[in-house]
């Protein structure tokens, strides 16, 4: 898989994409991540990528030309399955979307900044808009890192134990059951006896029950699915 991220602040993506599971997946050759500075195609001697909006609203807007030229350069080299814009008014990111995107080969992610992007980019260049929640942050870089992480960890070989992702919250529209580790008793706080039984069926039945109970208590709307 290859992920190209377009941004005006590439420094914000350096650390999140260089360590842990994502960093190891890159080192293993399972994924390529290329972060591109939109100022490469900025306008004029100062490489401007933003301008005032028509209509006089406050805030600067990313211009269409730098984004169009950079996407055109990338598309001249390969086919892209999706060109994604991280936007608070996009479809809400969920596990199903991450599962779907993990099967793609090439993806572009555009990070908005300032007041947003020229709407013509959304009309003519973007194939999908994704939100990480009903709130606004300073730019699309952190949401892009979240999206990339949620995709990459699902690529076969990214996790040491590939079955681990199958028991994550939301994979089956349920929250995951509680997990415990040693010691079995700490300050009188006990690990449930069933987990110490060594009986796989009893353990699985308990995990299924607890997943249902936690979902009902914490996220009951998930059960409607």
C-alpha positions in Angstrom: 0.0 0.0 0.0 1.0 3.6 -0.7 -0.4 6.6 1.1 0.4 10.1 -0.1 -0.4 13.0 2.4 -0.6 16.5 1.1 -0.1 19.2 3.8 1.2 22.7 4.4 2.7 21.6 7.7 4.6 18.4 7.0 6.4 18.6 10.3 3.2 17.7 12.2 3.2 14.3 10.6 6.8 13.3 11.2 6.5 11.7 14.6 3.1 10.1 14.4 4.1 8.2 11.3 7.6 7.2 12.3 7.0 5.0 15.4 5.2 2.1 16.9 3.1 -0.1 14.6 3.1 2.4 11.7 6.8 2.8 11.8 7.4 -0.9 11.9 5.1 -1.5 9.0 7.1 1.0 7.0 10.3 -0.7 7.9 8.9 -4.1 6.9 7.9 -2.6 3.5 4.2 -3.2 4.0 3.3 0.4 3.4 4.9 3.5 1.9 3.9 6.9 3.3 5.0 10.0 1.4 4.3 13.4 3.0 4.2 16.3 0.4 4.5 19.9 1.2 1.9 21.8 -0.8 4.2 24.9 -0.9 6.1 23.1 -3.6 3.4 24.4 -5.9 2.8 27.6 -4.0 2.1 30.8 -6.0 4.7 33.6 -6.4 8.1 34.1 -4.8 6.7 33.4 -1.3 5.0 30.1 -2.4 1.6 31.2 -1.2 -0.9 28.4 -0.9 -3.8 30.3 0.7 -5.8 33.5 0.0 -8.8 35.5 1.2 -12.2 34.0 0.4 -14.7 35.6 -1.9 -17.5 37.1 0.0 -15.3 38.6 2.7 -15.6 35.9 5.4 -12.8 35.8 8.0 -10.0 33.3 7.6 -7.7 32.2 4.8 -8.6 29.4 2.3 -6.3 26.9 0.6 -6.2 27.8 -3.1 -7.2 25.3 -5.8 -4.1 25.6 -8.1 -1.4 24.2 -5.7 -3.6 21.3 -4.7 -4.6 20.5 -8.3 -1.0 20.6 -9.6 0.3 18.3 -6.8 -2.5 15.8 -7.3 -2.0 15.9 -11.1 1.7 15.2 -10.6 0.9 12.2 -8.4 -1.8 10.8 -10.7 0.6 11.0 -13.6 2.7 8.4 -11.8 0.1 5.9 -10.7 -3.6 5.2 -10.3 -5.3 6.1 -7.0 -8.2 4.3 -5.4 -9.3 7.3 -3.3 -8.4 10.9 -2.9 -9.6 11.7 0.6 -10.1 15.1 2.2 -10.1 15.2 6.0 -13.1 17.4 6.8 -15.4 17.9 9.9 -18.4 17.6 7.6 -17.3 14.3 6.0 -18.6 10.8 6.7 -17.7 9.8 10.3 -14.7 7.5 10.4 -15.5 4.1 11.8 -14.0 0.6 11.8 -15.8 -0.4 8.6 -14.2 2.5 6.7 -10.8 1.6 8.0 -11.3 -2.1 7.0 -12.4 -1.0 3.5 -9.5 1.4 3.0 -7.0 -1.2 4.2 -7.7 -3.2 1.1 -6.8 -0.3 -1.3 -3.5 0.0 -3.1 -2.9 3.7 -3.4 -4.5 6.6 -1.4 -4.1 10.3 -1.3 -5.1 12.2 1.8 -5.4 16.0 1.7 -5.1 17.9 4.9 -7.1 21.1 5.1 -5.8 24.1 7.0 -6.7 27.6 7.8 -10.4 28.2 7.1 -10.7 25.2 4.7 -10.1 24.6 1.0 -11.5 26.1 -2.2 -14.7 24.2 -2.8 -13.7 23.4 -6.4 -11.2 21.0 -5.0 -14.0 19.1 -3.3 -16.2 19.2 -6.4 -13.6 18.1 -9.0 -10.7 16.4 -7.3 -11.8 14.7 -4.0 -13.5 11.3 -4.2 -14.2 10.9 -0.5 -14.5 13.1 2.6 -13.9 11.7 6.1 -14.3 13.2 9.5 -12.8 12.0 12.8 -15.6 13.7 14.9 -18.0 16.5 15.3 -15.4 19.1 16.2 -12.9 21.4 14.5 -9.1 21.2 14.9 -6.4 23.5 13.5 -5.7 21.4 10.5 -6.2 18.0 8.9 -2.7 16.6 9.8 -3.7 14.9 13.1 -6.9 13.5 11.6 -4.8 12.2 8.6 -2.4 10.5 11.0 -5.4 8.9 12.8 -6.8 7.6 9.5 -3.5 6.3 8.3 -2.9 4.5 11.6 -6.3 2.9 11.6 -5.7 1.6 8.1 -2.1 0.5 8.4 -2.6 -1.6 11.6 -5.0 -3.8 9.6 -2.5 -4.7 6.8 -1.4 -8.3 7.2 1.9 -8.4 9.0 1.6 -5.0 10.6 0.6 -6.5 14.0 2.7 -9.2 15.6 -0.4 -11.2 16.1 -2.8 -10.6 13.2 -5.7 -12.0 15.2 -5.4 -9.1 17.6 -7.2 -6.7 15.3 -10.2 -9.1 15.0 -11.0 -8.6 18.7 -10.7 -4.8 18.7 -13.7 -2.7 19.6 -16.1 -2.1 16.7 -14.9 -4.9 14.5 -18.3 -6.7 15.2 -20.1 -3.5 16.3 -19.5 -4.3 19.9 -17.0 -2.8 22.4 -14.2 -5.2 23.4 -14.4 -7.1 26.7 -12.2 -6.2 29.7 -8.6 -7.5 29.6 -6.3 -8.3 32.5 -2.7 -9.3 33.0 -0.5 -10.5 35.9 -0.6 -10.5 38.8 -4.0 -12.3 39.3 -4.5 -10.4 42.6 -3.4 -6.9 43.4 -4.5 -5.0 46.5 -7.4 -7.4 46.7 -8.5 -6.6 43.2 -9.0 -10.0 41.5 -8.9 -11.1 37.9 -12.1 -12.9 37.1 -11.7 -16.6 37.8 -13.0 -17.7 34.4 -9.9 -16.2 32.8 -7.7 -18.3 35.0 -9.6 -21.5 34.2 -7.7 -22.5 31.1 -11.1 -23.4 29.4 -11.2 -21.7 26.0 -15.0 -22.1 25.6 -15.8 -20.7 29.0 -13.4 -17.8 28.4 -14.9 -17.0 25.0 -18.5 -17.2 26.4 -17.5 -14.8 29.2 -15.8 -12.4 26.7 -18.9 -12.4 24.5 -21.2 -11.7 27.5 -19.0 -8.9 28.7 -18.7 -7.3 25.3 -22.5 -7.2 25.1 -22.9 -5.8 28.6 -20.2 -3.1 28.1 -21.7 -2.1 24.8 -25.2 -1.9 26.3 -24.0 0.2 29.2 -21.5 2.5 27.3 -22.6 2.6 23.7 -26.2 1.3 23.4 -26.7 2.8 20.0 -24.2 0.3 18.6 -26.7 -2.5 19.4 -29.2 -1.0 17.0 -27.0 -2.2 14.2 
